[in-house]
Amino acid sequence: MTTKLLTDSEGRKIGKTTGNAINLFGDPKDLFGQIMALADSVIAPAFELATNLSLEEIGVQKQLAESDPMQAKKNLAFAVVKLCHSKELAQNRPGSLRIHSSRRPNPN
């Protein structure tokens, strides 16, 4: 079995070897910042590989990434911090916003 790797905007895998690792279980504030620092081109694949959102919600977030990448990054950061730490810590991140969609209410 193989799995797709998350890569940066230059096609290099995100990890310790390439110096761009994201520490999922370190300080939630750092995790939020590392996700916000990702290139816009990484947002859509990161929703697929680093969240447990439904395929439908991932599709909504991919569309949002095209029209409002900053909001999509905030949503991604919220989802990852919530998954790896807690909903409470995700909501307490500066500038964090709940995942939202103009078509559906917040699933959280």
C-alpha positions as CSV (number, residue, x, y, z in Angstrom):
1,M,0.0,0.0,0.0
2,T,1.3,3.5,-0.8
3,T,0.1,6.9,0.2
4,K,0.4,10.3,-1.5
5,L,3.0,12.6,0.1
6,L,2.3,16.2,0.9
7,T,4.7,18.4,-1.2
8,D,5.6,22.0,-1.1
9,S,5.1,24.5,-4.0
10,E,8.4,23.3,-5.6
11,G,7.4,19.6,-5.5
12,R,9.6,18.6,-2.6
13,K,8.1,16.4,0.1
14,I,7.2,18.2,3.3
15,G,9.3,16.7,6.1
16,K,12.4,16.8,8.3
17,T,14.8,15.8,5.5
18,T,13.9,18.9,3.4
19,G,13.7,21.2,6.4
20,N,10.0,22.1,6.1
21,A,8.4,19.6,8.5
22,I,5.2,20.5,10.2
23,N,5.1,19.3,13.8
24,L,1.5,18.1,14.2
25,F,1.8,17.4,18.0
26,G,3.9,20.2,19.1
27,D,2.6,23.6,20.3
28,P,-0.8,24.3,18.6
29,K,0.2,27.9,18.1
30,D,3.3,26.8,16.1
31,L,1.2,24.3,14.1
32,F,-1.3,27.0,13.2
33,G,1.6,29.2,12.1
34,Q,3.3,26.5,10.1
35,I,0.1,25.8,8.2
36,M,-0.5,29.5,7.5
37,A,3.0,29.7,6.1
38,L,2.3,27.0,3.4
39,A,2.1,28.1,-0.2
40,D,-1.4,28.5,-1.6
41,S,-0.8,25.6,-4.0
42,V,-0.4,23.2,-1.0
43,I,-3.9,24.0,0.5
44,A,-6.0,21.6,-1.5
45,P,-3.8,18.6,-1.2
46,A,-3.3,19.3,2.6
47,F,-7.1,19.2,3.1
48,E,-7.1,15.7,1.5
49,L,-4.0,14.4,3.4
50,A,-4.1,16.1,6.8
51,T,-7.8,16.4,7.7
52,N,-10.7,14.1,8.4
53,L,-13.3,16.3,6.6
54,S,-15.8,14.6,4.3
55,L,-15.1,14.6,0.6
56,E,-17.9,17.0,0.1
57,E,-16.4,19.5,2.6
58,I,-12.9,19.1,1.1
59,G,-14.5,20.0,-2.3
60,V,-16.0,23.1,-0.8
61,Q,-12.6,24.0,0.7
62,K,-10.8,23.5,-2.6
63,Q,-13.2,25.9,-4.3
64,L,-12.6,28.4,-1.4
65,A,-8.8,28.0,-1.9
66,E,-9.2,29.3,-5.4
67,S,-11.2,32.3,-4.5
68,D,-10.0,33.1,-1.0
69,P,-6.7,31.2,-0.2
70,M,-6.2,33.0,3.1
71,Q,-9.6,31.9,4.5
72,A,-8.9,28.4,3.2
73,K,-5.6,28.3,5.0
74,K,-7.3,29.5,8.2
75,N,-9.9,26.7,7.8
76,L,-7.1,24.2,7.1
77,A,-5.2,25.3,10.2
78,F,-8.3,25.1,12.3
79,A,-9.1,21.6,11.1
80,V,-5.6,20.3,11.7
81,V,-5.2,21.8,15.1
82,K,-8.6,20.5,16.1
83,L,-7.7,17.0,14.8
84,C,-4.3,16.9,16.5
85,H,-5.1,18.8,19.7
86,S,-8.7,19.9,20.4
87,K,-11.5,22.1,19.2
88,E,-10.9,24.4,22.1
89,L,-7.2,25.0,21.3
90,A,-8.1,25.5,17.6
91,Q,-10.7,28.1,18.4
92,N,-8.2,30.0,20.6
93,R,-5.6,30.4,17.9
94,P,-5.2,34.1,17.0
95,G,-7.0,34.8,13.8
96,S,-8.5,31.3,13.6
97,L,-12.0,31.0,12.2
98,R,-14.3,28.1,12.2
99,I,-14.6,26.2,8.9
100,H,-17.5,27.7,7.0
101,S,-19.2,27.3,3.8
102,S,-21.7,29.6,2.0
103,R,-23.6,26.4,1.1
104,R,-23.8,24.6,4.4
105,P,-23.7,25.4,8.1
106,N,-20.5,24.7,10.1
107,P,-20.2,20.9,10.6
108,N,-18.5,21.5,14.0
